[in-house]
Amino acid sequence: SQPSAPAAAAADLAGDYGVSIAYGGQPLEITLSLARKDDGTMAGSIYVEQAGTIPFNTVNVDGKHVTASLSSPDGANVTMDFTIDAGTLTGNWSSSAGDGSAMRGKKIQ
């Protein structure tokens, strides 16, 4: 049987991405990971050297567009809104504390 279109699209987005953002006005490199769960939905996390791995609370996928949320170690709620096309990630993130920036990156595996 063929996987459903959403499941196939989600599988295409799965992987690890090296992403450049700005945090508190300073450049920051993060690793953003996405994986397809057995039920076809997506899960993921970001890895920040200074904070370790922070899991996403929610991951919503619509084609190549992803919206994900997480709880920052500083207590803020963070939303990431990005598109992945041919291994290139572009978008932005914002924090309930008022921070945010563009996001740009590439698939690393």
C-alpha positions in Angstrom: 0.0 0.0 0.0 1.1 3.5 -0.7 1.7 5.9 2.2 -0.8 8.7 2.4 0.4 12.0 1.0 0.7 13.7 4.4 2.8 10.8 5.7 5.0 10.8 2.7 5.5 14.6 2.9 6.3 14.3 6.6 8.9 11.6 5.9 10.5 13.9 3.3 11.0 16.6 6.0 12.4 14.2 8.6 16.1 14.7 9.5 18.5 17.0 11.2 19.1 20.6 10.1 21.9 23.0 11.0 20.1 26.3 11.6 21.3 29.8 12.2 19.2 32.1 14.3 19.7 35.2 16.5 19.0 34.9 20.2 19.1 38.0 22.3 20.6 39.8 19.3 23.5 37.3 19.1 24.1 34.7 16.4 23.3 31.2 17.5 23.7 27.9 15.7 21.1 25.2 16.6 20.4 21.7 15.4 16.7 21.2 14.6 15.5 17.6 14.4 12.3 16.3 12.9 11.1 12.7 12.9 7.9 11.0 11.8 6.2 9.0 14.5 4.5 5.6 13.9 1.1 7.3 13.7 2.3 9.6 10.9 2.5 12.8 12.9 5.8 14.6 13.4 7.9 15.1 16.5 11.1 16.9 17.0 13.5 19.0 19.1 16.2 21.6 18.9 19.7 21.2 20.3 21.4 24.2 21.6 25.0 23.8 23.0 24.3 26.0 26.0 21.0 24.4 26.9 21.0 20.8 25.5 18.1 19.2 23.7 14.7 20.9 24.0 11.8 18.9 22.7 9.0 20.4 20.7 5.6 20.5 22.5 3.7 20.5 19.1 4.7 20.0 15.5 2.2 20.8 12.7 3.0 20.0 9.1 1.1 21.3 6.1 3.0 20.2 3.0 6.5 21.7 3.3 5.4 24.2 6.0 6.0 23.4 9.6 4.9 25.2 12.8 6.4 24.0 16.0 6.3 25.2 19.6 8.6 24.6 22.6 9.1 25.7 26.2 12.4 27.6 26.5 14.6 27.1 29.5 14.0 30.8 30.3 10.3 30.1 30.8 9.2 31.6 27.5 6.9 29.9 24.9 8.7 29.7 21.6 7.0 29.3 18.2 9.0 28.3 15.1 7.4 28.8 11.7 9.4 27.5 8.7 9.4 25.9 5.3 11.6 23.1 4.2 12.2 22.8 0.4 14.8 20.5 -1.1 16.7 20.3 2.2 16.8 24.1 2.8 15.0 25.5 5.8 13.8 29.1 5.9 11.4 30.8 8.3 11.4 32.6 11.7 11.0 32.1 15.4 9.4 34.2 18.1 9.2 34.1 21.8 6.5 35.1 24.3 9.4 37.1 25.9 9.6 39.3 22.8 12.7 37.8 21.2 12.8 36.3 17.7 14.7 36.3 14.4 14.9 34.8 11.0 15.9 31.1 10.7 18.0 29.7 7.9 19.6 26.3 7.5 20.3 23.1 5.6 19.7 19.5 6.1 22.8 17.8 7.6 21.5 14.2 7.6 
